[in-house]
Amino acid sequence: MSRHHQGVVLTAYHSSARDEPQTGPGPDPQLAASSRKMGHYTLQQNHDPQHRDKHETAISADSSLLPKPNSAPSTKSQLSSSPKSTISPRHSPNTRPRPTCQRSSSQDSLDELQMDDYWKEVENISCSGGGGGKGEGEPQEEEHQKNPEEGEQEEAWLTEAGLARLFDDSLAADDQDQEEDSAVFLSTLTRTQAAAVERRVQQTLLRRRNRQHLPDVRDIFKPPEKDEECHQLQRRSENGPKDASAAETETELDVEVAFSEQALSYWDNQQKAKVTNNLNPPDDKLPNFKVLRVKTGQTRAEDLSPLDMIKVRRLLLVEMTALFDTAGIDLKTHKPVKLKTRDSGLFGVPLNTLLDQDQRRVPGTKVPLILQKLISHIKEEGLDTEGLLRIPGAATRVKALCQELDSSFCEGTFPWQQVKQHDAASILKLFIRELPHPLLTVEYLNAFIAVNKLPTKKQQLQALNLLVLLLPEANHNALKALVEFFQQVIDHQAQNKMTLNNVSVVMAPNIFMFKGFRSKVSEHKEISMATSTANIVRLLIRYQNLLWTIPKFILDQVRQHNMESQRKPNNQRAVRKLLKKITTDKPSEKPIPEESSQGFIRVQAPQFSKVSMAVQLTEDLQAVDVLTRFLSQDRLVTAKKEDLCLFEIGGNIKERCLDGETYMKDLHHLNPTAEWVIKLVQR
């Protein structure tokens, strides 16, 4: 019986905006239909729709959005006009041609000739087979994944966000601290973030409707009291008006207003203007986005303490989901399957296992040493080589090199001088593909692909910013090392002929078609993934300098969370202090410190001979100026300025390494009770 089908197929995610409630004001019906159609890749087949490949996920969509069986495909919608690109890379020319694919207009800048390189790369991957370690024919053991029940994914989402007590009374009863933490966390959310949580609480409670003593969602999301609301309005207006609908230039990225709030304003404006077409125009030239500078400095993930990063990740998850909710995109995540992985060697080894091995050899290693060495070797051979990353190395030679690397790399005896550049590039791509789980993780892979469905490049970039920060540390650092290397290759495009689009289409299948998934990808899904994944890699490379920074509004919410959490303990301490003062009745002998005088801070440096110094705050004083002054006053310090960092510790933040361009007076105003400490850091 034929297993082919007719329908709209995407890579394991779907939008069910028609079936589920919208969060906040949304577009009118025509606009919503337009936005849903825009992100879908329709595959035209005249086969029985009742039979589906068990590894494919179909989109729930209105029948009016499905292609008509007898409709003639447009030549403009074909992925490639060349004979090679109309034939599946998995089959010989005698098999049926690849079905036509209607692409999203957001990817029209990836032209047909460039996409032909994608299929050539897929063909090279199919021919290359496995690398080292496992045998090529050895099957991977994995746990069968059942389809999640209604509300099951929402429950998992709430648990990941640290909000399990919203649907489980037993947790709240057993852990009072968790209940208080959830209440504090909810108090920091914006309206779109709260709507995203509320929607998933409702769906989870429906699943648990037969259980007793369920919390009422209306009690969880009761309107704030008037004094609390006034306090929030005052806090939002501290730095002037920050209304999400305020006018801004097209290429500016505002990081002080939640991205989901900005997206909601976008949809409100679209609805008012009654725009029904051209929501995502072709973009052959990607905009030159820039982040609006904030005086309190930029913050990267490695700049914060682990405790604050836990709060950041919870907020990132909620904000990312809220951003997709505004466009009616319902993300369906997957849990990693259980794979039998190697616990030694280089290929097919989890990133964390590799890092554990490497950190025993080189403490502080953040990127696997084999990945670092492959990149450095390719660079040493010169980045002017034509077709770098695109032209494959000899398959038999690459396989032999991988096996030799597995056995001799850790001992330092591998003969790198014998490795040709194209072979090294092929090994690099093989290393990425052989990871047991994808570099972008199973949990967020579909969310990365769904970024293409967001209506503007600005929203796509904002979503990528949130997703990159959500990646585990090992994946985050490896991705950063790779995209920085890709940009260096592109910088030599005049010689190597590898433009941004060329590198993107070649690397996309290597990043998205990981080992445990490649054998399951159907031909239809492979087609729908082509331009979608290439466009994501293109955005990751083009805007990489904007992706590693935590948006200020997220950090502001962390500060608010810390302050709210401190209120109850502070009140208890205040009572104890008052009682102690009444019983002792002794005057304070503690002198007024110099830093308590208005306009001064005391900077500590316990690791150095000059343990502290007073610094006067001026409008132009930056963190880098404090470091410069410290080095000029302590001649015994041999460390370089780039090896030092001024830390903000305490108050409304646990610990934060300051950006050199942080304006100290503005930050002191934001966190007046913080301590300021200079430390050595490992970059």
N, C-alpha and C positions, 0 to 999 in steps of 0.2 A: 504494500500500500504506500502510496506517495506520502512523504513527510513534508512536502513543501506547502507553503501557506501564503495567504494574502493578508496584508496588514501593515501596520506601522511599527517598525522595530527599532528600539534603541538599545544601548548597552546597559541593560539591567536597571534602568531608572525610568520612571514614568511620571507624568503629571496627571493628577486627578482633580484638577481645580474645579471641575464641574460638580464633582460628587462631594467635595468637602467644603466647609465654610471658609470664606475669605477672612483674612485678618485685616481689619481696618478698611477704610474706603478703597475700593478697587476700581478698575477700568469698567467702561460700559461693555455690554455683551459683544458688540462688534469688535471693540478693541481687544477684549480678552481672547476672542476667537483668533484674531490676527496674531496676537503674541504667542498663542499656543501653536498655531500652524508654523510660525516662523522658525521655531527651534526643532521641529521634527524632520526626520529624514524618511520619506515615504518610499517603500519598495514595491514596485508594481509586479504582481504575480497573478496568474490565473489558475490558482490551485485551491484545493480544499482548505478553507480556513479553520477546520475543526482540528487539524493535526498540527502540532507545534513541536519544534525541537525542544527537548526537555531542558536544555541549557539556555534557552532564549526567554526573554521577558517581553511581553507585548504591552503596548501603551493602551491605557483606557482612554478612549477618545470618542467623541461624537461621530456617528457614521458619516456625517457630512464632511468630516475632515479626511476620511479615507479615500484613497485613489479609486476611481472607477475602473473596473476590470478591463474595459475596452478603450480606455482613454489612451490617446497616442502620446508617447513621451516626447517632451520638448528636447531638441538638440542642445539647448543651452543648459539643461539640467543634467546632462550626462557628465560623469566624472572625468572622462578623458575621451578625446576624439581619436587618439592613436590606437592602432590595432592591439598593441600589447596591453594597454590599460583597460580594455574591454574584456579581457580574459582573466579569470580568477588566477591569482598567483599560486593557488594550491593545485591547480589542475592543468592538464595538457591542453593545447589549442583545440583538441577534438571535442572537449566538453562544451556544455552550453555556455553562452556568453554571460557575463555579469549583468544583472538587472540594472536598469537605469536608476539613478539616485538623484532626488531633488535636494540640493544643498541649501543650507541657510545662507542668507545674503551676507551675514557677518563674516563668511569665510570665502567670499568671492575673490579676495586678493590672493588666495592660493590658487594659481592658475593650473591648467590641465597638465602642462609639461612638467611643472614642479611636482604635482601629485603623481606623475608617472614614476618619479624617483621613490615615492612611498612604496609603490607596488614592487619595484625592483628590490627595495630593502626587505620587504616581506618575503620575497622569493629567496633572497640570500639567507634570511633567517631559517627558512624551511630547509634549505640545502646544507646549512652549516651544522645542524644537529646539536648535540650536547658538547660541552667543553671539556672539563676535567672532572675527576671524582666519580660521579655516578655513571653507570653505563647508559648508553643512548636509549636502549630499549627497556630500561628498568622502570616499571610503573611507579607512580607516586601513590602512597597510601593516604587517604583522606577520608574524613568523616562525611557521610551523606548529609546534605543540607535540606531540611524540610522547609516547606513554605511557611513563613511566619503567620500566626493567627492575627486576626484583627486586633489592633491595639498592642500587640507584642513589641513591635519596633518602637512605638511611642513610649512604652514602659522602659525599654532599654535606654532610650534617649534621655528620659528623666533621670534614670539611675546614673548615667554618665555625667549628666549635669549636676549631680549631687542633690537631686530633689526627690529622692525615692520616698521620703516621708509624706509627700503630697498625696500619694495614693496608698500608703501602707501605714495604718495607725499603729501597728505593733512596733515599727521602727521609732516613731515619735515617742511612744511610751517608754521604750527601752533606753533611748538616748536623748536626753533633754538638750544636750549641747547641739546635736544635729538638728533638732527642731528649731532652736534659736538661730543656728547658722542659716537654715533655709529661709526663715523669716527675714533675716538681715539681707540675704542674697536677693530675695524678691523685692525688697525695698529699694534696691539700687537699679532695677530694670527700667528701661524706657517703655513707652506704650507698645511699640511693635515687639519688643523682646517679651514683655509680659503676655501679649496676645499669642505669641508662639508657644510659650509655656502653657498657657490656659488651654489652647487647642489640644495639646498633647495630654494634658491632665484629663480633659473631657473624654478623649478617645480611650485612655487607659481605664478610667472609671467605668466606661461602658463595658469593657472587657471583664471587669471585676464586679459587675452589677449584682451578682448573687451573693457577694460577701457582705457581712454586716459591719456596721459602724464605719462606713466610708465617709471621709471628709467631704463636705459640701464645697464644690468649686466656687460658689458665690462667697463663702467665708474666706477662702484662700485669696481671692482677688477682689476683696472689698475695696471701695474707693478710699483713697487716703484722707485722713482727717485734715481739716482746714489749715491748722497750724503747720502740719507736716508738709502740705502742699505748698504753703507760702515759703517754707524753708527750702524746698526743692527749687522753686522758681527763683529764689534769691541766689541759690548756689549756681544755677545755670546762667544767671546774668552777671556773675562776678567779672567776667572778662568781656563784657559788652554783649550786644545782641548776637545770638548764635542760632537764629531760626533756620531750620533746615530748608525752608523755601526762600531764604535770602538769595539775592542775585549773586552769581559768581561766574567767573570766566569758564569756558568749556573745558580747559585743560587743567584747572586747579582741583586738587583733592583736599577737601576739608576733613581733617581727622579729629576735630573737636565735637562734631555732631555725629551721632550713630549713623552708620551707613544705611541701616534699614529705615531710619526716619527720613533720610534724604531720598531713598527710593520711594517711600510712601508719598512724599511731596511731588516726586516726578510723576507718579501715576495720577495724583490729584490734578496736576497741571495738564497732563495729557487728556484727562477726562473733560476738564473745563474747555480745553481747546478742541475737543472732539476729533483728535487725530486718529485716523483709522488705518493709515498705511505708512510705509517708509519709516517704521520705528527703528530699524537697525540698518542704516544705509551702508553701501559698500565702503570699505575703508582700506584702499590700497596703501595709503600712508597712515600709519598708526599715530595718534596724537602724541604730542610731547607733554605728558602729564608731569606735574610737579606737586609736591606736598606743600601745603601752606605751612610755613614755619611757625612753630609754637615756642614761646620764650622759655618755657620750663624744660625744653630739651626733648630729643628723641630717645626712645627706649627700645632696645632689642631684647629678645628672649633671654639671652645670656646675662643681661644686666640686672635681672631681678632675682630675688631669693626664691628657693624652691616653694616656700609657703605661698608667696604671692603669685607664682606661676600657676599654682593649682587653681587659684581664683581666676586668673587670666584665662586659662583653658576652659573653665566652665562658662565664662562670659563669652568667649569666642564661639563656642558651640551654639549658645543661644542666639547670639547675634547673626551668625552665619545662617542658621535655620530661619530666623526672622527675615533676613534679606531675601532668601529664596521664596518665603511665604508671600512677600509683597507682590511677586510676579506669578503667583499661583503654581509654583513648582514644588511638588511634593517629593522630597528625596527619600529614596528607599535604600537604606544602607545594608551591608552584609557583614557578618562576622567572619574572621579568618577561619578557613577550614584547617583541620588538624593534619599537618603534613609530617611525614617522617623526614627530618632534615639531617644534614651532616653536622657534627659538632667539632669538626676540625677541617683544615684545608682552606681553600679560597673561594671556590665556586660552589653555588648551591648552599651556602652557609648564611644563616640569618645575620643581619647587620650587627645586632647586639652581641652575638657570639664572636664575630670578627673583631669588634672593638674590645671585648674582654681579652681576647688573645693579644691584640696589639698593645693594649694599655699595660700588660705585664712586661712587654718589651720596651715601650716608650710611654711612660706615664703622661697623662693629659691628652692622649690622642683622641681627637673628635671625629676624624674621617678615616676609614680603613686605610692602612698603609699601602695595600695593593692598589687601591683606587688613586691614592696620591702619587704613587710611583708611575702608574700608567699615564696619568696626565702629565707629569713632569717629563717622562721619556718622550712623549709625543711633542712636547714643547721644545725639548732639547734638540730634536731632529729638525725643528723649524716648522713654522705654521704656514709657510708659503707653498707647500706641496699641493698641487692641483687635485681636487676631488677628495681632500682630507675628510674623513668620516663617511664619505659616500662610496668610495672605491673599496671593496672588501679585500682583505688579505687572502692568501691561498688557504683553502679550508683545511687541507691535511696538515699544513705547516702550523696553522693556528691551533689545531687540536693538539699537536705534539707539544707546542709551547705551553699550552694550558696545563697539560699533564706534568711538564717539567716545572712549571711555576708552583704547582700544588706540592711538589716534593722538595723543592730547593729554595723557594722564596724566603721562608722564615730563617733559613740558615745563612742567607746572604750570599749564596753561591750561584745564583741564577745569572747566566751570561747576557745581560741586557744589551751589550754592544752588538749582539747578533740579531736583535729583534728589529725588523723593518718597520717603518712608520705605519704603513697600512695594516700590518699584522697587529701592531699595538692598538690601533684604533678598533680593530675587530675584536680584540680581547676585551677592551674596555666596554664595548656594547654587549658582548657576551656576558661579562660580569654582571651588568645591570639586569639582563634577561634571566640569568640563572638564579637570581634571588628567590628564595622560597615564596615570599610574598612581595607584591609590587612595591617599588620605591615610594609611590604615593599612597600606599597602604590599601588594604581591602576595604576598610571602613570608609575611606574618603575618595576612593577612585571614581565612583559614580558621581560624587559631588563635583569633582574636578571637571568631568565631562559635561555635567549639567550647567556649568558656567556659561557655555555657549548659548544657552536659552535666555539668559538675562538680556534685557532690551538695549542696553548701552554699553559702550566700551568702559565707561567709568564704573558702572556696576560690576562688570566682569572683573575689572582690576581689583575692586574692593573685595569681591568674593575670593579671588585668588590670594589676596593679602591675608584674609582670615583663615583660609584653608592651609596655606603654607605654615602659618603659626600654630595650627592645630596638629601638624605632623609630630610624631615622636622625635625626640632630640636627634637620634641617630639618622633618621630619614631626612630631617630638616637640614642637618649639616652636610649630608652627602649630596642632596639636591642642590644646595648652595654652591658646593665645590664644582658640580657638573655645569650648572648654568653659567658660572663665572668662566669656566674653560670654554664653553660654547661661544661666549661673547668674544673671547680672545681669538678664537678661530675666525669668527665673522669680521673682526677688525683687520684681518689679512685677506679679505675677499677679493681685492684687486688682483692678488696673485693666485690664491687657491680656488677662486670661483665659487666659494661657498657663502652665499648670502644668508640673511636671517631666515628667509623662507626655505632655502635649500637645507640648512642645518635642521630646521624644525621638522620637515617632512621625513628626513632620514632618521632622526632620533625618536620621533613619535612612536613607531612600532616597537622600538627597543624599550621604551619606558612603560608603555601601556600593555604590550603583549608579553607579560612576564611568564615564567616557565610553567607555573601551576595553572595558568589560565589559557595559554595559547592553544592547547589541544582541544579546548572546549569551544573555541570561537567558531561559530558557524560562518558560512560565506556571507550571508546577509548582514550579520552583525559586523563582520570585518569591513564591509563597504561603508556602513553607517559610521564606523569609528574613524575612517580615514581622515577626512578633512576636519572632523571634530577634534580629534586628538592632536593633529598637526597644528591647529589653531591655538590650542592650549599651550603647547610647547613654545610656540611663537610668542605668546604673551608672557610666559615665564621668563624667557630670555630677554625680550625687549624691555620689560619693566622690572627687572630683577632688583634694581636698587631701591624700589619702593615696597618690596614684599616682606622684608625681614623686620620691619619696624612695627611695634605694637601701637595701634591708634591711640591717640590721647584720650578719647572718650572711654576706652576700655580701662586705661590706667586710672582715670578719674573715678570710675565705678569701683575699682579696687580700693582706692583711697577712702571712698565713702563707706565701703564694706568694713574696712579696718576701723574706721572711726565709730561706726555703729556697734561693732563688736566690743569696742573698748568702753562703751558708755556704762554698762552694768558693772563690770569690775571696778571702773573708776569711781562710781558712786559708792561701792562698798569700801574702797580704800579711803574715800573722803570721810566716811563715817568713822572708820577706825582712827584716822588721823585727828579728827575733831575730838574723839574721846581721849586720845593720848595727850592732846594739848591741854584739855581740861584738867587731867589728873597730874600732869607734870608742872604746868604753869611756869615754865622757864623761858626766858627770852632767847630767841635764836641767835647763836653766835656765828653762824655761817655768813661770811662777807659776801657782799653783792659782787658777783663775777663781772669781769670787764665786758664779756660778750652780751650780758643782759642789757647794757646800755643801748639805746636805740641806734640802729645803723651799723652794728658790729655783729660778727659771728666768730665763734671760736672753732678753729680747724685743728683737729687732733691728728697726730701721726705717730702712733705708738710703736711702729716698726722701725722708726728712725731715731737718731740722736736728738733732733729737735722735735720734741713730742707734741708741741702745740704752738699755734700762733693766732693772733687776733687779726681779723680781716675786716676792713670797712666796706660796707655795701654801697655801691654806686650804681647808677642806671646802666652803665656799660660793662660792669664787671661780669666776666664769664668764668666757667669752671676751669678752663684752660689757663686763665690768668692767675687763678689761685695756685695751680701747680707750678707755673713759672716762678711765682713769688716764693714758693716753698723751696724750690731748687736753688734759687739765688741766695737764700738765707742759710741753707744747710749745705755747706761745701763738701761734707763727708759723704753725701749721697752719690753713689756711682750709677744708680739706675737712670735710664733715659725717660724723658717725659712720656713717651708712648707706652712705657711699661707701668705707669702710675695711673691711678684713677681716684677721683674724688667721689666718695660715697655719701649718699643721703641715707641716714639710718634712724629709724624710729619715727614717732609722730604718727602720720597716717600711711606710712609705708614700712615694710619690714627692712628691706635693704635694696639700694638701687645705685648702680654705677652710673655716674652722670656723663652725658654727652658733653664734649668739650665746649660746645656752643650754648650750653645752658646759661641763662641769665640768672645769677645768684639771687638778686633782689626779688625777682618775680617768684622764684622757687621758694625762697624764705617766707614770702607772703603766703604762699599756698600751704607750706608745712612749717609753721613757725617754731614748733617744738622739736624739730629734727636735730640730730647731731651730724657733724660733718667730719669725715675721717678719710685720710689719704692712705691708700693701700697699694701694694704691688699686685698686679694682675697678670694672668697668662692669657695672651690674646690668641 
